[in-house]
Structures are given as C-alpha cells and as structure tokens.
C-alpha cells in the first residue's frame, strides 16, 4: 500500500513539474526536475518536496496569468476592430 501511495505522489509531483517546466521558458530540463523530486521522495523529505511543488505551482500560476492577460488583450483589440467595422457598415447602410 505504501508503494502505491509513493508512486501516486511521485506521479503527481512529476506531472506538476513537467507541466511547469514545459509551460515556462526557464530552460530547465524535465529529467533534472524528476531527479530532484525522486531524491526528495527517496529521502522522505516531504517538506522539501512540498516547498519545491509550491514553487512550481507559483511559476505555473504566473505563466498562466501572463497568457490570460495576452489573450484578454487580443480579445479587446479584436472587439474594438469589430466595433469599427460594424460602425462603418451602419454608416454605409444609412447612406444607401
């Protein structure tokens, strides 16, 4: 049972680290992240593992917030352009 829990924790930790590394542009190697997580688990240093995962979650959150801001800005620009096109079409329709 303990091995199952250990495997589950390892899988979740590696998944989080891999998602963070791939989402960020820090250039960190996924293998290095895996080794660090595996080392923490083997040492049963769950405080270090928790701190590491918390750090990765913060990086992931910052990355996602930046991407959401970019998408929101692009959507606002597209909405403004659409408003201009609609206004031009209404003016042409009124002239006709």
TAKAGI-V687799 format. One record per residue. OMEGA is omega in whole degrees, -180 to 180 (none if undefined). NEAR is the number of other ideal C-beta (glycine too) atoms within 10 Angstrom. D_FIRST is the distance of its C-alpha to the first C-alpha in Angstrom with 1 decimal. Layout:
# TAKAGI-V687799
omega->{OMEGA	OMEGA}
near->{NEAR	NEAR}
d_first->{D_FIRST	D_FIRST}
This chain:
# TAKAGI-V687799
omega->{-180	179	178	-180	178	177	179	179	179	180	179	-179	179	178	178	-180	-179	179	-180	-179	-179	-180	-180	180	-177	179	179	-179	180	179	178	177	180	-180	179	180	180	179	179	-179	179	178	-175	178	-174	174	178	178	179	179	179	180	177	178	-180	178	178	178	179	179	179	180	180	179	178	180	177	178	178	-180	180	179	179	179	178	178	180	179	178	178	179	177	179	180	180	179	178	179	178	178	179	178	178	179	-176	none}
near->{5	6	7	8	9	13	11	10	15	17	10	12	22	16	10	17	22	15	15	22	21	12	15	14	8	10	6	16	10	14	9	11	19	16	11	16	23	14	12	20	18	10	10	10	13	12	9	15	20	12	12	18	19	10	12	22	13	11	16	18	11	12	17	11	10	10	11	10	10	10	10	10	10	10	10	10	10	10	10	10	10	10	10	10	10	10	10	10	10	10	10	9	8	7	6	5}
d_first->{0.0	3.8	5.4	5.2	6.5	8.6	9.9	10.7	12.5	14.2	15.3	16.8	18.4	19.9	21.1	22.8	24.3	25.6	27.1	28.7	30.1	31.4	32.9	34.5	37.3	36.3	36.1	32.8	31.0	27.6	26.6	27.5	25.4	22.4	23.1	23.5	20.2	18.4	20.4	19.5	15.7	16.2	18.4	16.1	19.3	18.0	21.6	23.0	20.5	21.4	25.0	24.9	23.4	25.9	28.6	27.6	27.6	31.0	32.3	31.1	32.7	36.0	36.0	35.5	38.2	40.6	40.1	40.5	43.7	45.0	44.4	46.0	49.0	49.4	49.3	52.0	54.2	53.9	54.8	57.8	59.0	58.6	60.6	63.4	63.5	63.8	66.5	68.4	68.2	69.4	72.3	73.3	73.0	75.3	77.8	78.0}
